Amino acid sequence: MTVPYSVSRRGVMLALGAGGVALGSRRPALADPVFAEYPFQLGIAAGDPAPDGFMIWTRLAPRPLEIGHGMPSAPVPVKWEVATDRSFSNVARSGETIARPELGHAVHVEVGGLEPGREYFYRFTAGAERTPSGRAKTAPAPGSSVARARFGVLGCQAYEHGFYTAHRKAASEDLDFAYFYGDYIYEGRGSRTYTGSGGTMENPRQHVGGEAYSLDDYRRRYALYKLDTDLQASHAATAWFVTWDDHEVTNNWVGAIDDGVPPEVFLLRRQAAAQAFYEHMPLRRSAFPRGSDIQLYRHASWGNLLDLNLLDTRQHRTKQPCGDSWNATCDGVSDPRAQVLGEAQEAWLYRNLERSEAHWKVLAQQIMVMDLDRKEGPEPGYNLDTWAGYRIPRQRMLNRLRDRRIGNTVVLTGDEHQNYAGELYVDGRNPEGAPVAAEFVTTSVSSSGDGQDQRADGRRYLAENLFLKFNNAQRGYVVCDVTPERWQTEFKVLDKVSEKGGTLSTRAKFAVANGDARVVPA
């Protein structure tokens, strides 16, 4: 019988005897692996670009969907290189790391010592096998003058609902970086059909296995998604800033709450989900999970042009009011004890915003901040899984922006499976004076299927919410083109994702001028 991987007995015994721990020169030599099948089937990725470097990631998995992923329970050496050219004739940094069985043989390398504001290429080698090269840019030097940044926003990629054409198209955009707002995987069991606002449709492809609960379940789900070559191309094209939303764990979860499940049991599921998320994302060591907790809110900058506040609106939030009903309201919406970010993250955000000297302050997060009234008639109804279900923390944040005169704030959001552009007021039902900030909501890569240009409820939202300027219900992604004078958001949509080969077009462009939060057609 052919085995997928082999090392010498001595190499395995030395590795196990050392407990798999690498401590400089004291680490025992590990034998080079020999793989019966290609070990880099899940691709490569870069993330969290900084002025002096970025993260690079891969995972050894010769048989990605099997328990054990075709690897032995032993550490394996992996070499890495970062070069200034695609041919790797000028290698800037290189080294060796260890793919550990405790982390599913995932590899995270924090590359430093690079020059700011320039393009690099990276790759990995294990034994005789090598990855294709990936591309990433370092951030400009802190405070340096930056004339322009061009980056993408993507998220919500339910594997079953459609193909990843949006990722293939985004890979050719020549972006400085990408922001992925969440729902990288969906946790549900495989299903032949999907029922949504457009009725019941046949899924073009299916999940393998049942709903994800254990670490092995989540690992296989990530492996299934990462086997997609369009997604791999998107990762290889530019470095990503990654956050999560709900489906990386389970639908609409918050904190330690999952209805019908004891909190201590749900935290076990969260722990498995957090580890699998870390294992498969290009995240820095600061995000290493501690039990069920994972540190995902963080700050990044792009010279003097952008301050990026990457938020986590799931882990520190209190339970949705009104039983998490749809298109509803109740007294719980005004609960003064409610939290979206949690006290520590909220205080951290305010400090960042008030200290920022960047032209644009960005809140890169998951759930809509616009208090969109979705109910027909005089009585309001909200999506209570958005900031609209948490009136007090929402008002607190927007009042802070207004009262401290923190201008040029742009909120980037996902989760809705639709495109939206609009203006933020403390009370959207009474939009008095100038808007406090602008918000752009990016549609899904594939979730909810092909979609349509505009749904009936979308037309009603535009008519009844004066702060809303644009709505569209197709799949795609967003490209933000930013200068000190102007922020432009381009909504790129696909005619279909139910089949491969969808046609991409620009559906709309909206802009925000320096010093003016109004959202206008570009």
Salt bridges, closest charged atoms under 4 A:
ASP32 OD1 - LYS79 NZ 3.96
GLU37 OE2 - ARG63 NE 2.48
ASP48 OD2 - ARG298 NE 3.00
GLU81 OE1 - ARG123 NE 2.77
GLU96 OE2 - ARG27 NH2 2.67
GLU96 OE1 - LYS79 NZ 3.69
GLU110 OE1 - ARG284 NH1 3.16
GLU115 OE1 - ARG118 NH1 3.76
GLU119 OE2 - ARG135 NE 2.60
GLU160 OE1 - HIS207 ND1 3.88
GLU173 OE1 - ARG150 NH2 3.01
GLU173 OE2 - LYS492 NZ 2.74
ASP174 OD1 - ARG135 NH2 2.98
ASP176 OD1 - LYS137 NZ 2.76
GLU187 OE1 - HIS247 ND1 2.78
GLU202 OE2 - ARG192 NH2 3.65
GLU211 OE2 - ARG269 NH2 2.86
ASP217 OD1 - ARG220 NH2 3.22
ASP228 OD2 - ARG205 NH1 2.85
ASP230 OD1 - ARG168 NE 2.69
ASP245 OD1 - ARG314 NE 2.83
ASP246 OD2 - HIS247 NE2 3.80
ASP259 OD1 - LYS319 NZ 2.73
GLU279 OE2 - ARG219 NH2 2.68
ASP293 OD1 - ARG270 NH2 3.13
ASP307 OD1 - HIS299 NE2 3.31
ASP335 OD1 - ARG337 NE 3.21
GLU346 OE2 - ARG396 NE 2.53
GLU354 OE2 - ARG400 NE 2.55
GLU354 OE2 - ARG404 NH1 3.11
ASP371 OD1 - ARG394 NH2 3.30
ASP373 OD2 - ARG429 NH1 3.26
GLU379 OE2 - LYS375 NZ 4.00
ASP385 OD2 - ARG314 NH2 2.66
ASP385 OD1 - ARG317 NH1 3.13
ASP403 OD1 - ARG402 NE 3.08
GLU416 OE2 - ARG374 NH2 2.91
GLU423 OE1 - LYS469 NZ 3.99
ASP453 OD1 - ARG507 NE 2.48
ASP457 OD2 - ARG455 NH2 2.78
ASP481 OD2 - ARG148 NH2 2.54
GLU490 OE2 - LYS492 NZ 3.93
GLU499 OE1 - LYS496 NZ 3.13
ASP516 OD2 - ARG518 NH2 2.57
